[in-house]
Amino acid sequence: MPLRPRLLQKKVRQTIETSPFNFQSHPVKITMSFGVTQVQKDDSVSSMFARADKAMYTAKQEGRNRVNIE
């Protein structure tokens, strides 16, 4: 994946991590893991979502608060 999309993904993840969030008047730390894929030749919607889903679960298994590209 080209450098610019990678930097954008990292910035989105970091922005979420550093944004203040309160639940019932108490600060809560929020992080997100992302699974990202690119459309490939002969892809179906199901195969694309399956790759993105696999990438997301890999990101969570590798420590959460990550972007994993499949």
C-alpha positions as CSV (number, residue, x, y, z in Angstrom):
1,M,0.0,0.0,0.0
2,P,1.4,3.5,-0.8
3,L,2.8,5.6,1.9
4,R,0.1,8.3,1.9
5,P,-2.8,5.9,2.8
6,R,-0.6,4.3,5.5
7,L,0.0,7.7,7.1
8,L,-3.6,8.6,6.9
9,Q,-4.6,5.4,8.7
10,K,-2.0,6.0,11.4
11,K,-3.3,9.6,11.9
12,V,-6.9,8.5,12.2
13,R,-5.9,5.9,14.8
14,Q,-3.8,8.4,16.8
15,T,-6.5,11.1,16.6
16,I,-9.1,8.6,18.1
17,E,-6.6,7.6,20.8
18,T,-5.8,11.2,21.9
19,S,-9.4,12.5,21.7
20,P,-11.1,13.0,25.1
21,F,-14.1,10.7,25.7
22,N,-16.3,10.6,28.8
23,F,-18.7,8.0,29.9
24,Q,-21.1,8.9,32.7
25,S,-18.8,11.9,33.5
26,H,-15.7,9.8,33.8
27,P,-12.8,9.9,31.3
28,V,-12.4,6.7,29.3
29,K,-9.4,5.9,27.1
30,I,-10.6,4.9,23.6
31,T,-8.4,3.0,21.0
32,M,-9.4,1.3,17.8
33,S,-8.0,-1.5,15.7
34,F,-8.5,-1.4,11.9
35,G,-8.4,-4.1,9.3
36,V,-7.7,-2.7,5.8
37,T,-7.6,-4.3,2.4
38,Q,-7.5,-3.2,-1.2
39,V,-9.8,-4.4,-4.0
40,Q,-8.2,-7.1,-6.0
41,K,-9.0,-8.4,-9.4
42,D,-11.9,-10.8,-9.3
43,D,-12.8,-9.8,-5.8
44,S,-16.3,-10.3,-4.5
45,V,-17.8,-8.2,-1.7
46,S,-17.6,-11.3,0.5
47,S,-13.9,-11.9,-0.2
48,M,-13.0,-8.3,0.4
49,F,-14.8,-8.2,3.7
50,A,-13.3,-11.5,4.7
51,R,-9.8,-10.1,4.2
52,A,-10.6,-6.9,6.1
53,D,-12.1,-8.9,8.9
54,K,-9.1,-11.2,9.1
55,A,-6.8,-8.1,9.2
56,M,-8.8,-6.6,12.0
57,Y,-8.7,-9.7,14.2
58,T,-4.9,-9.9,13.5
59,A,-4.5,-6.3,14.6
60,K,-6.4,-7.1,17.9
61,Q,-4.3,-10.2,18.5
62,E,-1.1,-8.3,18.0
63,G,-1.8,-5.9,20.8
64,R,-4.8,-3.8,19.7
65,N,-4.8,-0.1,18.8
66,R,-3.2,-1.0,15.5
67,V,-3.9,-0.9,11.7
68,N,-3.3,-4.2,10.0
69,I,-3.3,-4.3,6.2
70,E,-4.2,-7.6,4.4
